[in-house]
Amino acid sequence: MPYNEKLADRIREALVKSVTDIQEKQMFRGLCFMVNDKMCVCVSGDEMMCRIDPTIWEPLMERDGVRGMYRNNKPIVGYVYVAPDAIKTKKDFDYWIKLCLDFNAKAKSSKTKKKK
């Protein structure tokens, strides 16, 4: 399933207002925005995948339009998918972008694997 180009444009526009070191990479069946060499926020289908502070993950899971990211039937704490209805308004959209950017400032960059 291709990713939502309009959502990608919204994310792109929001990020360039706040940060300068942005890269775009194809991942998670969509487009990920890397900020300061760390995954920040992605577009996957019509949803926004947010990398957020794991300490606030659990209460956010109870919000309408939010679902967890799972691997091998186990939740990946700190990652959520946000449905289109939950980011329709600018206020709601900006809320999620802010959560992503706030955590990005604290997040550690993943180690790059060396090719053999």
C-alpha positions as CSV (number, residue, x, y, z in Angstrom):
1,M,0.0,0.0,0.0
2,P,1.5,3.4,-1.0
3,Y,1.8,6.0,1.7
4,N,-0.4,9.2,1.8
5,E,1.6,11.9,0.0
6,K,-0.6,14.7,1.5
7,L,0.2,13.5,5.0
8,A,3.9,13.3,4.1
9,D,3.7,16.9,2.9
10,R,2.1,18.0,6.1
11,I,4.8,16.3,8.2
12,R,7.5,17.8,6.0
13,E,6.1,21.3,6.3
14,A,5.8,21.0,10.1
15,L,9.3,19.7,10.5
16,V,11.1,22.3,8.4
17,K,9.6,25.0,10.7
18,S,11.4,23.5,13.7
19,V,14.5,21.6,12.6
20,T,17.1,21.8,9.9
21,D,18.7,18.3,9.9
22,I,15.9,16.2,8.2
23,Q,16.3,13.2,6.0
24,E,13.7,11.1,4.3
25,K,14.0,7.3,4.0
26,Q,11.7,4.6,2.7
27,M,10.9,2.3,5.6
28,F,8.0,0.6,7.3
29,R,6.1,0.4,4.1
30,G,6.1,4.2,3.9
31,L,8.3,7.3,4.3
32,C,10.2,8.0,7.5
33,F,11.5,11.4,8.5
34,M,14.9,11.2,10.3
35,V,15.7,14.2,12.4
36,N,19.4,14.5,13.6
37,D,20.0,11.0,12.2
38,K,17.3,9.5,14.4
39,M,13.9,8.2,13.3
40,C,11.3,10.8,14.3
41,V,8.0,10.3,12.5
42,C,6.8,8.2,9.6
43,V,3.9,8.0,7.1
44,S,2.6,4.4,6.8
45,G,-0.4,4.1,4.5
46,D,-2.8,6.8,5.8
47,E,-1.5,6.7,9.3
48,M,1.3,8.6,11.1
49,M,3.7,6.5,13.0
50,C,5.2,8.4,15.9
51,R,8.3,7.7,17.9
52,I,7.4,9.1,21.3
53,D,8.8,9.0,24.9
54,P,8.3,5.5,26.2
55,T,7.3,7.0,29.6
56,I,4.1,8.5,28.1
57,W,3.4,5.6,25.8
58,E,0.9,3.8,27.9
59,P,-1.6,6.6,28.6
60,L,-1.5,7.7,25.0
61,M,-2.5,4.2,23.9
62,E,-5.9,4.9,25.4
63,R,-6.6,7.9,23.1
64,D,-9.0,7.4,20.2
65,G,-7.3,6.7,16.9
66,V,-4.1,5.5,18.5
67,R,-2.8,1.9,18.3
68,G,0.5,0.3,19.2
69,M,3.2,-1.0,17.0
70,Y,3.9,-4.7,17.5
71,R,6.6,-7.2,16.6
72,N,6.1,-10.9,17.3
73,N,2.9,-10.0,19.1
74,K,4.7,-7.8,21.6
75,P,4.3,-4.0,21.8
76,I,7.2,-1.8,20.9
77,V,6.9,0.7,23.6
78,G,7.5,4.2,22.4
79,Y,6.0,3.8,18.9
80,V,2.4,4.4,18.0
81,Y,0.3,4.6,14.9
82,V,-2.1,7.6,14.8
83,A,-5.2,7.3,12.6
84,P,-6.2,10.0,10.1
85,D,-9.2,11.0,12.2
86,A,-7.0,11.7,15.2
87,I,-4.8,14.2,13.3
88,K,-7.5,16.1,11.2
89,T,-7.1,19.4,13.0
90,K,-4.0,21.4,13.0
91,K,-4.0,21.4,16.8
92,D,-4.1,17.6,17.0
93,F,-1.5,17.2,14.2
94,D,0.8,19.7,15.9
95,Y,0.4,17.8,19.2
96,W,1.8,14.6,17.7
97,I,4.6,16.3,15.9
98,K,5.6,18.0,19.1
99,L,5.7,14.7,21.0
100,C,7.9,13.3,18.2
101,L,10.3,16.2,18.2
102,D,10.4,16.4,22.0
103,F,11.5,12.7,22.2
104,N,13.8,13.1,19.3
105,A,15.9,15.5,21.3
106,K,16.4,12.9,24.0
107,A,16.5,9.7,21.8
108,K,19.7,7.9,21.1
109,S,20.7,7.3,17.6
110,S,20.7,3.6,16.6
111,K,24.0,2.1,15.7
112,T,24.6,1.8,12.0
113,K,25.4,-1.8,11.0
114,K,28.6,-2.2,9.1
115,K,28.4,-4.1,5.9
116,K,30.7,-7.1,5.6
